[in-house]
Amino acid sequence: MAQAALQSATQKIVWLQTQPVIVRSLVEVLIILVIVMVACALELLIYRRLLSRSLATSRLWDDVLLKALHRPLQLLILVVGLCYCIDVFDASFTSVSFLAFTNFIRKIIVIFTVLWAALRFGKGLECNILDPSRHKKVDKATAFAVNRLFRIAAFFIGAIAIMQLVGVPFSALLAFGGAGALAFSFAAKDSLANVFGGLMLYIEHPFAMGDWILIIDKNIEGVVDGIGWRSTRIINFDKRPIFVPNSVFTTSSVMNCTRMANRRMVTALTLRYQDADKIPAIRDEVYEYIRNHHGIDPKQAVQVFFNEFGDSSINIRVAAFSKTTDSVEFGLLQQEIYLKMIDIVTRHGADFAFPTQTLDVPKAFTMTVPDHT
């Protein structure tokens, strides 16, 4: 059977060689188009099978890589097939040559395919990182940074490849790049400082979007709303956006209030001097109440003790750490504890002091006004 099939194919080839040039060219083009369609169908089949397996894994990159390569590969197969079809007609009709053009198109489409696939991979990886069903909670700025780095790398490599393709020597690229980088560094020193500051934010993660931060040196406080390459957008508590250059974060201290484990409650009970004998009982009851309160962290120290003689009061220091870090919940907890302390003080027959001054006159004296009449 194989010998018969080989003999039949040989006869068809011999028959084709006897046909006019236009017929041979059309047959070759038809064969190329069939090969292109088969290659596209085979690529689609392999893509679907590998994608179904990759989606069953917990890895973030495998399905993204397959999706990033699928459409660029389809385009590459179609364009390369069309270029070969043009080459067939070019070889048959020598009046006009398209060989240099098709070679250039093939090289360009390879560069474009790699660039497109890299951009799709970066975007897909960002979406997978931010998808809570695929991964644990990740900072959005990290996902954006990954995508941006892929974009920058893809465009940089693509630009170098295209310059090489059009005939620009690599040594000239290096010389131009070195001189250009030096001039650019002097002209855009502040902008480069902001970019490097943004890069350090992505690497070190001192805060994330949605965090409540305080820039101590600049007295800027608010919620981080966006982290860019040049600046970070902070919404203050008046709902006004503040755009902070990223270079500020390399020289200023930043307090991340969102990452605190507890909130600290500190106050003082200011009692009258005539209530000094009631201080031990008041102190013990306040201490037991706070220490056993459900909103107070028992792992942290609770401080309730007489610590100061004030100008007009005896002061009892009260300090504790709450379990919650939410500002509204902390305010309500603080209110509840303060009202209870007022109740404890009044039940023991004591009262709170207020600023007073006593004028001590040791003995009576008479003031005389001279008569100038």
HURATA-V368410 format. One line per field, one symbol per residue. burial: b if it has 9 or more other C-alpha atoms within 8 Angstrom, else e. A space follows every 10 residues. Layout:
burial=???
This chain:
burial=eeeeeeeeee eeeeeeeeee eeebbeebbe ebbeebeebb eebbeebeeb beebeeeeeb eebbbbbbbb ebbbbbbbbb bbbbbbbbbb ebeeeeebee ebeebbbbbb bbbbbbbbbb bbbbbbbbbb eeebbeebbb bbbbbbbbeb beebbeebee bbbbeeebee eebeeeeeee eeebbeeebe ebbbbbbbbb bbeeeeebbe bbbbbbeeee bbbbbbbebb bbbbbbeeee eeebbbbbbe ebebebbeee ebbebeeebb bbeebbebbe ebbebbbeeb beeeebbeee ebbbebeeee ebbbbbbbbb bbbbbeeebb eebbeebeee beebbbebeb bebeeeeeee eeeeeeeeee eee
